[in-house]
Amino acid sequence: MQIRMIGTGSAFAKKYDNNNALLETDGFRLLIDCGITLPKALHQMGLSFSELDAVLISHIHGDHVGGLEELAFQMMFKYNRKPVLYIAEKLTGPLWEHTLKGGLSQGPLNRLEHFFDVRPLEADKEVELAPGLQVKLIQTKHIPDKPSYSFIFNRRFFYSADMCFDGRLLQELVDQGISTIYHDCQLETPGVVHATLEELMTLPEAVQKKTWLMHYGDAIEQYEGKTGFMRIVRQHESYQV
């Protein structure tokens, strides 16, 4: 698999766009999250929505779903097809009722399924999205009473949603064979609803060496060389995972 970060920034970052990514394998191109800045950032990379095979959503915050309205309208009016939407079953109702209904709903077009080829996913169950690409959703802590799901791809690559620090989970994942971790990182403390760099620095050396930091603030340059054994994911660069 190859991953390319369309953006690496936090919800409030202005320099690096929302933390959204493209995961590619054998010609299949999966968009991971579709935030507010995604449409413009994707265009700046020379890509269009029509070149995506599917989108996978982690949770319902603007920097992760704010671009879905444009995705839906572009695919309907420019490309005449529904985009494939993979999303946890628990999130389908809230995504429509609390995020997309106000902008997308028009006359008889009044359901999420009218705009997307919705493919609900069950947590803790591995599903094949394309030949050679499996994903399992695991619910991780972020905002109380707002479900958020991180992803395990092909049993070896962990991609966090926004999540509170959970050192035990990360160690368990490594023990189970996870070789690469992409983790959101709040640079300043306290984290409250995000893992902070200070917390992630407490991870054992073996776990840190597998960990890459993303979803960071605009001050990331000030932390060069200060992230322990953890590396920083760079916007627009491609990595093998």
LUMNULO-206858 format. One record per residue (C-alpha): residue in one letter; x, y, z. Coordinates in steps of 0.5 Angstrom, whole numbers, padded with zeros to 4 digits, always signed. Layout:
# LUMNULO-206858
AXYZ
...
This chain:
# LUMNULO-206858
M+0000+0000+0000
Q+0002+0007-0001
I-0001+0013+0003
R+0000+0020+0001
M-0003+0026+0006
I-0007+0031+0002
G-0006+0035+0009
T-0003+0034+0015
G-0006+0040+0020
S-0010+0040+0026
A-0017+0043+0025
F-0015+0050+0027
A-0008+0049+0022
K-0008+0054+0017
K-0001+0052+0013
Y-0002+0044+0012
D-0010+0043+0011
N-0014+0038+0014
N-0011+0032+0016
N-0014+0028+0010
A-0010+0022+0006
L-0010+0018+0000
L-0009+0010+0001
E-0007+0007-0006
T-0006+0000-0007
D-0007-0004-0014
G-0010+0002-0018
F-0015+0003-0012
R-0015+0010-0009
L-0019+0011-0002
L-0020+0018+0001
I-0019+0017+0008
D-0024+0023+0011
C-0026+0029+0007
G-0025+0035+0011
I-0027+0043+0010
T-0020+0044+0006
L-0020+0037+0002
P-0024+0040-0005
K-0019+0045-0006
A-0013+0041-0003
L-0014+0036-0008
H-0015+0040-0014
Q-0008+0043-0012
M-0005+0036-0012
G-0008+0036-0019
L-0013+0031-0018
S-0021+0031-0018
F-0026+0027-0015
S-0028+0023-0021
E-0021+0020-0020
L-0023+0017-0013
D-0026+0010-0012
A-0029+0011-0005
V-0028+0015+0001
L-0028+0013+0008
I-0030+0017+0014
S-0027+0016+0021
H-0032+0021+0025
I-0036+0027+0024
H-0032+0033+0025
G-0032+0039+0020
D-0024+0037+0019
H-0026+0030+0017
V-0033+0031+0013
G-0034+0038+0011
G-0032+0037+0004
L-0037+0031+0003
E-0043+0036+0001
E-0038+0039-0005
L-0036+0031-0006
A-0044+0029-0007
F-0046+0035-0011
Q-0039+0035-0016
M-0041+0027-0017
M-0048+0028-0018
F-0048+0034-0023
K-0041+0034-0026
Y-0040+0026-0026
N-0047+0023-0026
R-0045+0018-0021
K-0046+0017-0013
P-0039+0016-0010
V-0038+0010-0005
L-0038+0012+0002
Y-0035+0007+0007
I-0037+0009+0014
A-0039+0006+0021
E-0046+0004+0021
K-0047+0008+0028
L-0045+0015+0024
T-0050+0014+0018
G-0056+0018+0021
P-0052+0023+0025
L-0048+0025+0019
W-0054+0026+0015
E-0058+0029+0020
H-0053+0034+0024
T-0048+0035+0018
L-0051+0034+0011
K-0058+0035+0011
G-0059+0042+0011
G-0054+0043+0005
L-0056+0037+0001
S-0063+0036+0002
Q-0067+0038-0004
G-0075+0036-0005
P-0075+0028-0006
L-0067+0028-0005
N-0067+0028+0002
R-0063+0022+0004
L-0056+0020+0005
E-0057+0014+0000
H-0059+0019-0005
F-0053+0022-0006
F-0048+0017-0004
D-0047+0009-0005
V-0047+0008+0003
R-0043+0002+0005
P-0044+0002+0013
L-0039-0002+0017
E-0039-0006+0023
A-0034-0004+0028
D-0029-0010+0030
K-0030-0013+0023
E-0025-0014+0018
V-0028-0012+0011
E-0025-0012+0004
L-0025-0006+0001
A-0022-0008-0006
P-0017-0014-0008
G-0011-0013-0003
L-0014-0008+0002
Q-0018-0010+0008
V-0020-0005+0014
K-0022-0006+0021
L-0026+0000+0025
I-0024+0000+0032
Q-0028+0005+0036
T-0023+0010+0040
K-0024+0015+0045
H-0025+0023+0043
I-0031+0027+0044
P-0035+0023+0050
D-0042+0021+0046
K-0039+0022+0039
P-0037+0016+0036
S-0030+0016+0033
Y-0027+0010+0029
S-0019+0009+0028
F-0017+0004+0022
I-0013-0002+0022
F-0011-0003+0014
N-0009-0010+0012
R-0007-0012+0020
R-0001-0008+0019
F-0002-0001+0019
F-0006+0003+0024
Y-0009+0010+0022
S-0012+0014+0028
A-0018+0018+0028
D-0017+0024+0033
M-0016+0020+0039
C-0014+0021+0046
F-0008+0018+0049
D-0008+0010+0049
G-0001+0008+0051
R-0004+0001+0052
L-0008+0000+0046
L-0002+0002+0042
Q+0002-0003+0045
E-0003-0008+0044
L-0003-0007+0037
V+0004-0007+0036
D+0004-0014+0040
Q-0001-0016+0035
G+0003-0015+0029
I+0002-0007+0027
S+0008-0005+0024
T+0006+0003+0022
I+0002+0007+0026
Y+0000+0014+0024
H-0002+0018+0030
D-0006+0025+0031
C-0001+0029+0035
Q-0003+0036+0039
L+0003+0039+0040
E+0001+0043+0046
T-0002+0041+0053
P-0007+0039+0055
G-0010+0035+0050
V-0017+0034+0053
V-0019+0030+0046
H-0013+0029+0043
A-0006+0025+0044
T-0001+0030+0046
L+0006+0030+0044
E+0008+0030+0051
E+0004+0024+0052
L+0006+0020+0046
M+0013+0021+0048
T+0012+0017+0054
L+0011+0011+0049
P+0016+0005+0049
E+0022+0006+0044
A+0020+0000+0040
V+0013+0003+0039
Q+0015+0010+0038
K+0020+0008+0032
K+0013+0005+0029
T+0010+0012+0030
W+0009+0017+0025
L+0006+0024+0027
M+0000+0027+0023
H-0006+0032+0025
Y-0001+0037+0028
G-0001+0045+0029
D+0002+0050+0025
A+0008+0050+0030
I+0011+0043+0028
E+0017+0046+0025
Q+0019+0048+0032
Y+0019+0041+0034
E+0024+0038+0029
G+0028+0034+0033
K+0024+0034+0039
T+0019+0028+0038
G+0024+0022+0040
F+0024+0016+0036
M+0017+0019+0032
R+0018+0021+0025
I+0013+0027+0022
V+0009+0026+0016
R+0010+0031+0011
Q+0004+0034+0007
H+0004+0031+0000
E+0009+0026+0001
S+0008+0019-0001
Y+0010+0013+0004
Q+0010+0006+0003
V+0006+0002+0009
